[in-house]
Amino acid sequence: MADEHPLEQLLRDAKKRDDAKAADLLAERRKATDLQEKVGLEWLRAKSELVDEIGRANAILEKHDLSERYTLRDLPEPGTGNVARCNLSLAYPSKPARAEYDVAVVAADGRINLHHRATGQRHQQLTVFAVSRRNWEAILIRLYEDHLKKGREPHSAAQEPATDDSAPAAVRKSR
């Protein structure tokens, strides 16, 4: 070793650092993959609870002879860094379902980004590890409350003029 050229020592140290970096990177990727799998499994549980809650909510609407129904539709492309993407809708049977919420399950940390399309409201406290039937129930109730505020009749929004402030629909809305 005494006859070793300083360049050899430099190369050996650089190789050790490169090997350590590669090992760290591999461990980090493995950790991320494990988390993604864990998030995916938890999402299946959470989605199952959401589907059950949608069934319960639809049964209540049907029991009261209301025509609205909740639906959940998976989107084929989950997007970069997501485990899943879905649309949560509330619709009348006579009309096509309109997505009310965009749901994205983020793989990196298990967050569920629930973005309400009409109000822009985001529910960022939800994670697949903490979400429960109570969360889904509250979300469905809030969606229905928003629906009631806008008016249940399918023609009320269509009749409301965009620029005329003196219209009866605008007066009804302000009450």
Buried (B, 14 or more C-beta within 10 A) or exposed (E): EEEEEEEEEEEEEEEEEEEEEEEEEEEEEEEEEEBBEBBBEBBEEBBEBBEEBBEBBBEEBEEEEEEBBBBBEEBEEBEEEBBBBBBBBBBBEEEEBEBBBBBBBBBEEBBBBBBBBEEEEEBEEBBBBEBEEEBBBEBBEBBBEBBEEEBEEEEEEEEBEEEEEEBEBEEEBEE
